[in-house]
Amino acid sequence: MPELPEVETVRKTLLALVLNERIKHVDVQWPNIIKMPAEPNDFQHLLEGQSILDIKRKGKFLIFELDNYSLVSHLRMEGKYGVYTKDEPIDKHTHVIFYLESGKTLRYHDVRKFGTMHLFAKGQAFHDLPLKQLGPDPFEQEYTVDHLLPKINKSTRAIKNILLDQTVIAGLGNIYVDETLFRARIHPLRTGDSLDRKEVQAIIVEAKATIEEAVKQGGTTIRSYVNSQGEIGMFQQQLYAYGQEGQPCARCGTEVLKIKVSNRGTHLCPSCQQIS
């Protein structure tokens, strides 16, 4: 699943390709992707004549800012955007096509069809689901130990599960949670109420640092992720924990383990990340 760095990379590449483009018409080939408005025909009609003025991001969500609307898009497991000429063949996994007045087409491609799109009136997107429920993004003002410590300390869940909860911190997924906890030297099964202020501060600092480094590398390509220009991310070459099971820990040489935390594959160094 694309996480914050991958979505941020898609945002930046799309900006370079479609900023100020005007939407001529929209073709929805898989209506279930459109969650708001209820009728895909309304979605198509409302977008006609709208210009793409900006593309923002909140956590793992892309937000296309148009003249009168905000289009909130979640890529879920396999969603991708690409820009093509209108004459290029359309494959069977392309489900929404935005035809632009310049002759380009912006296409949403999704093998699993899990992605979602919500269209809101301008200024309404952050006052309704799905964005309303999100916690702070690591690049936002509220991303502080004072804001997050009470949320983490009141929970008896494993810290791995807390960090995956998008209502606590927006944008982290399995890869970057494993990397964050490795860097912070926190065992993923530690419960939120067992962590002190210093440990939570370490998690907050390392999560942001990890995300920043991944953004610079264009994200992480583990399976099928590419940006909107078809380029893979390179951060997988700098992973210390995720996918490194059986390899020596980069810090101490102990073999990196893979365990399950709530059925999620989880990577750690048992020496650097002790549970007690």
C-alpha positions in Angstrom: 0.0 0.0 0.0 1.4 3.4 -0.8 2.2 5.3 2.4 2.9 9.0 3.0 6.2 9.2 1.1 4.8 7.4 -2.0 1.7 9.6 -2.0 3.8 12.7 -1.6 5.9 11.6 -4.5 2.8 11.1 -6.6 1.5 14.5 -5.6 4.7 16.2 -6.7 5.0 14.4 -10.0 1.3 15.0 -10.8 1.7 18.7 -10.1 4.4 18.9 -12.7 2.2 17.2 -15.2 -1.4 18.5 -14.8 -1.2 21.8 -12.8 -3.7 24.3 -14.3 -5.1 21.8 -16.7 -8.8 22.1 -17.4 -11.0 19.0 -17.2 -13.1 18.6 -20.4 -15.0 15.5 -19.3 -14.6 12.4 -17.1 -15.2 8.8 -17.9 -16.0 6.5 -14.9 -15.6 2.9 -15.9 -15.8 1.4 -12.3 -18.5 3.4 -10.4 -17.8 1.8 -7.0 -14.6 3.9 -6.8 -16.8 7.1 -6.5 -18.0 7.4 -3.0 -19.3 11.0 -3.2 -21.6 12.1 -4.8 -23.7 9.0 -4.7 -24.3 9.0 -8.4 -21.2 8.7 -10.6 -23.0 10.7 -13.3 -23.1 13.7 -10.9 -19.4 13.2 -10.3 -18.7 13.4 -14.0 -21.0 16.4 -14.6 -19.7 18.5 -11.7 -16.0 18.1 -12.8 -16.6 19.3 -16.3 -14.9 22.6 -16.9 -13.0 22.5 -13.6 -9.3 23.4 -13.5 -6.7 21.7 -11.4 -5.4 24.6 -9.3 -3.3 22.6 -6.8 -2.8 19.1 -5.5 -2.4 18.7 -1.7 -2.0 15.8 0.6 -3.2 14.7 4.1 -1.6 11.5 5.3 -2.2 9.0 2.5 -4.9 11.0 0.7 -4.4 13.2 -2.4 -6.5 16.3 -2.5 -7.1 17.8 -6.0 -8.0 21.5 -5.5 -10.3 22.6 -8.3 -12.2 25.8 -9.0 -15.3 24.9 -7.0 -14.5 21.5 -5.6 -11.9 19.4 -3.7 -11.4 15.9 -5.0 -10.2 13.6 -2.2 -8.5 10.4 -3.6 -7.1 7.4 -1.7 -5.0 4.9 -3.6 -5.4 2.1 -1.2 -3.5 -1.1 -2.1 -2.7 -0.7 -5.8 -4.0 2.6 -7.0 -1.9 4.7 -9.5 -2.3 7.8 -11.5 -0.7 8.3 -14.9 -0.7 11.0 -17.6 -1.1 9.8 -21.2 -2.1 11.1 -24.6 -5.7 10.6 -25.4 -4.8 8.1 -28.2 -2.8 5.7 -26.0 -4.5 2.4 -25.4 -6.6 2.1 -22.2 -5.9 -1.1 -20.2 -8.6 -3.1 -18.4 -7.4 -1.8 -14.9 -8.0 1.9 -15.8 -11.2 2.9 -14.0 -11.5 6.7 -14.1 -10.2 8.9 -16.9 -10.0 12.7 -16.8 -9.9 14.1 -20.3 -8.1 17.4 -20.3 -8.5 20.3 -22.7 -4.8 20.1 -23.6 -5.3 16.7 -25.1 -3.7 14.8 -22.2 -5.6 12.3 -20.1 -5.2 11.7 -16.4 -6.0 8.1 -15.7 -6.6 6.3 -12.4 -5.5 2.6 -12.6 -6.3 0.1 -9.8 -5.8 -3.6 -10.2 -7.7 -4.4 -7.0 -10.4 -1.6 -7.3 -10.0 -0.6 -3.7 -9.3 3.1 -4.3 -11.8 5.8 -3.4 -12.8 9.2 -4.6 -14.9 11.8 -2.8 -15.9 15.1 -4.3 -16.6 18.0 -1.9 -17.7 21.6 -2.3 -14.7 23.9 -1.8 -13.7 24.2 1.8 -15.7 21.2 3.0 -13.3 18.3 2.6 -11.7 18.6 6.1 -15.1 18.9 7.8 -16.3 15.5 6.7 -15.1 11.9 6.4 -12.7 10.6 5.4 -10.3 13.5 6.2 -12.1 14.6 9.3 -11.1 11.5 11.3 -7.4 11.7 10.6 -4.7 12.5 13.1 -1.9 14.9 12.5 0.4 14.4 9.5 4.1 14.4 10.5 4.5 17.7 8.6 1.7 19.5 10.5 1.8 21.8 13.5 -0.1 19.4 15.8 2.5 16.7 15.3 4.1 17.2 18.7 4.8 15.1 21.8 2.3 17.2 23.8 -0.5 16.3 21.4 0.4 12.7 20.8 1.6 11.5 24.2 -1.9 11.4 25.8 -3.3 9.5 22.9 -0.6 6.9 23.0 -0.4 6.6 26.8 -4.2 6.0 27.2 -4.0 2.9 24.9 -3.2 -0.7 25.9 -2.7 -1.6 22.3 0.8 -2.5 20.9 2.6 0.6 19.7 2.8 -1.0 16.2 -1.0 -1.0 16.1 -1.3 2.5 17.5 1.1 3.9 14.9 -0.9 2.2 12.1 -4.1 3.9 13.4 -4.6 6.8 11.0 -6.7 8.6 13.6 -3.5 8.9 15.8 -0.9 9.8 13.1 -1.9 10.1 9.5 0.3 8.6 6.8 2.3 5.8 8.4 1.9 2.2 7.2 3.6 -1.1 7.8 7.0 -0.2 6.2 7.5 3.1 7.9 6.2 1.9 11.3 8.8 -0.9 11.3 11.5 1.5 10.4 10.5 4.1 12.9 10.4 1.6 15.8 13.8 0.2 14.8 15.3 3.7 14.8 13.6 4.6 18.1 14.7 1.2 19.6 11.2 0.4 20.7 9.8 -3.1 20.5 6.6 -3.2 18.4 4.7 -5.1 21.1 5.3 -2.5 23.8 1.9 -1.1 24.8 1.1 2.6 24.5 0.6 2.9 28.3 4.1 1.5 28.9 5.9 4.2 27.0 7.4 7.3 28.7 7.6 10.8 27.3 11.2 10.3 26.2 10.3 7.2 24.2 7.3 8.8 22.6 9.4 11.7 21.7 11.9 9.4 20.0 9.1 7.8 18.0 7.8 11.1 16.8 11.3 12.3 15.8 12.3 9.1 14.1 9.0 8.8 12.2 9.3 12.3 10.7 13.0 11.7 9.9 12.3 8.4 8.2 9.4 9.9 6.2 11.6 12.9 5.1 14.4 10.6 3.9 11.9 8.4 2.1 10.3 11.4 0.3 13.8 12.5 -0.9 14.3 9.0 -2.4 10.9 9.0 -4.1 9.3 6.5 -1.7 9.8 2.7 -1.4 9.2 0.2 -4.1 8.5 -3.2 -2.6 6.0 -4.6 -5.2 4.3 -2.4 -7.7 4.6 1.2 -6.6 5.7 3.7 -9.2 5.2 7.5 -9.3 3.0 9.2 -11.9 5.9 9.2 -14.4 6.4 5.4 -14.1 9.6 5.7 -11.9 10.2 3.4 -8.9 11.1 4.7 -5.4 14.6 4.0 -4.1 14.2 4.1 -0.3 14.1 0.3 -0.1 17.8 0.5 -0.4 18.0 2.2 3.0 15.6 0.0 5.0 17.0 -1.3 8.3 14.1 -3.4 9.5 11.4 -4.0 7.0 12.1 -6.9 4.7 15.5 -7.5 6.3 14.6 -10.7 8.2 17.6 -13.1 8.5 20.0 -10.3 7.8 22.4 -8.8 10.5 21.2 -5.7 12.2 23.0 -2.7 10.9 23.6 -1.5 14.5 24.6 -4.6 16.4 24.8 -7.5 14.0 22.0 -9.5 15.6 19.8 -11.3 13.1 16.7 -9.3 12.2 13.4 -11.2 13.0 10.0 -11.2 11.5 7.1 -11.7 13.8 3.3 -11.1 13.6 1.6 -8.2 15.3 -2.2 -8.5 14.8 -1.5 -10.6 11.7 0.8 -7.9 10.2 4.3 -8.9 9.3 6.6 -7.0 11.6 10.4 -6.7 11.5 12.7 -6.0 14.5 16.1 -6.5 16.0 15.6 -8.5 19.3 18.7 -7.0 20.8 18.2 -3.3 19.9 14.4 -3.4 20.5 13.9 -5.3 23.7 10.4 -5.7 25.0 11.3 -5.1 28.7 
